[in-house]
Amino acid sequence: MPYHHLTPQERYCIAHMHSANFSVRLIARRVNRAPSTISRELARNTGKYSPYWYDWAQQYAEQRKKIARNQKRKNIQGNFNLLAHVLIGI
């Protein structure tokens, strides 16, 4: 199953339905997404004392997209002690 990012329109719907106290499963049915997707989106972009804001969630998602996972893995090359430990087992 291919992975598709949430669109700004979907985040808008999630925000308004969440603020109206709709259940995660009902929001998922209305947006045509998996309940786990909605749950993760709300958990990832809701602060401890702040509600879910769709425009902030979109900005945070765009920032996370810029940091590719392969870039994180390439940073190990700069840490020679860690690289030696992994390769040689020191």
Buried (B, 14 or more C-beta within 10 A) or exposed (E): EEEEEBEEEBBBBBBEBBEEEBEBEEBBEBBEBEBEBBBEBBEEBBEEEEEBBBEBBBEEBEEEEEEEEEEEEEEEEEEEEEEEEEEEEE
